[in-house]
Amino acid sequence: MKNLVLKINKMFYYGWVMVVLSAMTFFLSAPGQTYSISVFTTVYTGEFGYSSTLISLAYSIATLISGVLLVFMGKAVDKFGIRKMLIIVPILLGCATFFNSYVSSIYMIFFGFLFLRYFGQGSMTLIPSTLVPQWFEKKRAFAMSLASIGGLIAMLLVPSLNLWMISNIGWQSAWRVWGLILIVGFVPIVFIFTSNKPEDLGMTIENNAPSSKENIELALLELEKTSFSLEEAIRVKEFWIVGMISMIPAMFSTGLAFHFLPIMSLSDISNEISAMVLGLMALPAFIMPFTSKLVVDRYPVKYILLTTLAMTIISMFYLIFGITSMVSAIVFMLFYGLAVAVQSLTTNVIWPNYFGRKHLGSIRGAATVFMVIGSALGPLPFGIAFDNTGSYSIAIIGMIIFTAIALLLSLFITEPQK
């Protein structure tokens, strides 16, 4: 393994291999992501006759539990190493997709949601978000934006892909296809190519110094000096403010994606067109690798987050009053997708930049709890609002108020000092 890495590193920095692997991991988190599951929930409501509120409640509780448990996944990443966990988690997610192919009651659906959300949406995004910062410092924003393209491609393609598989081979077989891709296709690649961090292989981060014993010792000393422990991180206000801000796109995007087909049907937009429009949320993020230096590396993060939160509020108002046709739906999705792309990249870079690399798994695990709680809080208000009023407006107004509070808090962000 080490000889292979060093041979590749002579041709180009091996960290770029980690970026590719991370992009694949983000893509294969899709079975646990709302934009993927939402296509199956439409089948569940029709086949099993459950209400939108009941399915949303099961999904929200499962997501909430998975979010709380992510703290332990973050600690496991720090204790056992990224490589081991990146082998174990896709196997477990593959098993979860096979389990979901056999659901036949609301209880099985609940546990199916729980496994998908914990191993997919939670763990399969936590691990690559921890891996890439271990290999990059000066080019961290650029590398993270490149890795995130895997998730963007999934968001763009998977809703329509799931719809096609369900229509042609059935929803049970569609789940099994995902399991085979994860276990048979992805795990062997991880086993061969993944490494935890450059220092483990006698390299320095970004090859910024010759790979001598002295330079490696200096790099490890610097890593120790600049890294917060989880206990230290939770004592600073930035941990909580950034965590709260990260809840908003998770909450709104999850609620939106979970109910997107029925939301669009209120404007007489078909399921096929709605699935295509939902995928467009990912499109603006494709430009982030080319603009990361112009935005994230250039301006104070609090002003970037303030701008993206303002764009999110505008998007929410537009969803209530502006969606009248496919064209207006596309405009909404592209504008909101841009806000999410910039905000997501900014928050992903904040954690290693502000708190260091050594305990990043534990810190990201705790921080991901905010995102998953946001995801848990998203679908249920939409479901309750629709079942009681026939509209989603009340739920969206509540999210506008929450986003406005986060916007004000973003003004108080400063880089913490250890």
VOPA-609249 format. One record per residue (C-alpha): x, y negated, z negated. Coordinates in steps of 0.25 Angstrom, whole numbers, plus 5000, padded with zeros to 4 digits. Each point is the difference from the previous one (the first is absolute). Example, Ala and Ser with C-alpha at 12.3 -4.5 7.8 and 13.67 -1.06 7.14 Angstrom:
! VOPA-609249
504950184969500649865002
END
This chain:
! VOPA-609249
500050005000501149904996500850035012498849985009499749864994501549965001500150045014498749925004500549884991501249995009499149975012499049914992499649974986499250124995499049914993499349995013499750154999499449984987499149895007499550095010499750114990499349894991499249965013499650155002499650014985499149875001499350065012499850144994499449934987498849985010499150124994500049934987499749865006498649945000500049975015500250155002499150054989498849915004499850075013499850134992499149934989499049975012499950155003499850034985498949914998499350065012500350144998499850014984499049884999500749934989499849854999501049895003500149964985500250144996501150035010500649864997500050034985500750135001501049945009500249884991500250094987501050095008500849885004500049944986500550134994501150025011500449864998500350024985500750135003501049935009500849954988500450154998500450015015500849884999500850064988500150135008500749935011501049934991500250134992500150115012500449915011499349955013500450125008499450104992498749934998499949975015500050155002499050044989499049895003499750035014499850144997499049974989499349905010499950115010499450094990499049894997499649995014499750155001499249984987499249895006499650095012499250094990499249894992498650044999499549914988500249874994500950064989500950065011500049875008500449924987501250094998500350005015500049844999500950014987501150095007500049925013500149874993501150044990500950075009499649925013499749864998500849994987501250095000500350005015500149855000500749994987501150095004500549935013499849864993501050054990500950075010500349885010500449904990501150104995500749995013499849855004500249864993500349895010499150075010499050054990498849925006500350045014500250154996498750004992499249945011500650105010499650124991498649944998499750025015499850144997498849974991499549895011500050105011499250104991499049894997499949975015499950145005499450094989498649954998499750035015500950134999499250054989498749975007500550075012500450134992498750004992499249995013500850115008500550104989499149964988500449934987500550134993501050035011500449855000500450014986500850125003500849945011500549894991500450114990500950075011500649875004500449974986500650134996500550075013500449875007500549904990500650074988501150075008500449865005500149944986500850124995501149985011500149855000499649934987501049954990499749924988500949885001501449975007500850004987499650154998500850035013501249914997499549885009499649864996498749935003499949965015501550045001500449864994501350054995501050125003499550134994501150014989499850054986500349864994498949935009499050114997500249984985499949855002498750025007499450094989500449904990499349895007498850095002500050024985500149854996498949955010499050104997498849994991499550124993498450025000500049954986500749875003499249985013498650004993500549894991500149905011498849925006500450035014499750154999498649974996499749895010500650075012499350134995498649935000500349935013500350145006498650054995499349915010500350055014499950144994498649974994499449935012500750085011499550134993498649954998500049955014500650135006499150094992498749935005500549945013499150095009498749964993500549854998500249995015498750085003499249884994500549925012499750115009501450045003500250155003500850104991501050025012500249855001500149984985501150114999500849935010499849864994500450064986501350055006500349865004500349964986501450055002500349935013500549874994501050074991500850055013500649865001500550004986501450065003500249895009499549894991500550054986501249915000499249885005498950024988500450094989501549974999499849855002498949954991499750014985499150124998499049934992499749915012499950125010499050074990499249874998499849995016499750155002498949994988499449885007499950085013499450114993498949914994499749945014499950155005499050034989499149895004500150035014499650144998498749954993499649895010500850025013499950155005499050005011500650085011501250095003500949885004499749934986500350134993501450015008500349854996499750034985500850135000501249945006500049874991499850094988501150105005501049885001499749964986500250144994501350035008500749884995499550024986500450155000501449975005500249894990499550084988500850125004501349925001499749934986500150134992501550045004500449855001499549964986500250134992501250075007500150145005500450104989498650014994499249965012499250135000499549984987499749855002499350035014499250114993499549914990499849895010499350095010498950024989499549865003499950035014499250134998499149944989499749905011499750115010499150064989499249874998499849985015499050105005499050004988499649865000499750015015499250124998499249954989499749875007499550075013499250104992499349894992499949885010500350065014501249915001501449994996500149854998499950004984501250104999500849915010499749884992500550064987501350045007500149855005500049954986501050104995501049975012499849854996500550034986501250075005500349895010500149904988500950104992501050015012500549864997500650054987500950105007501649984998501150105001500250074986501450004993500450134993
END
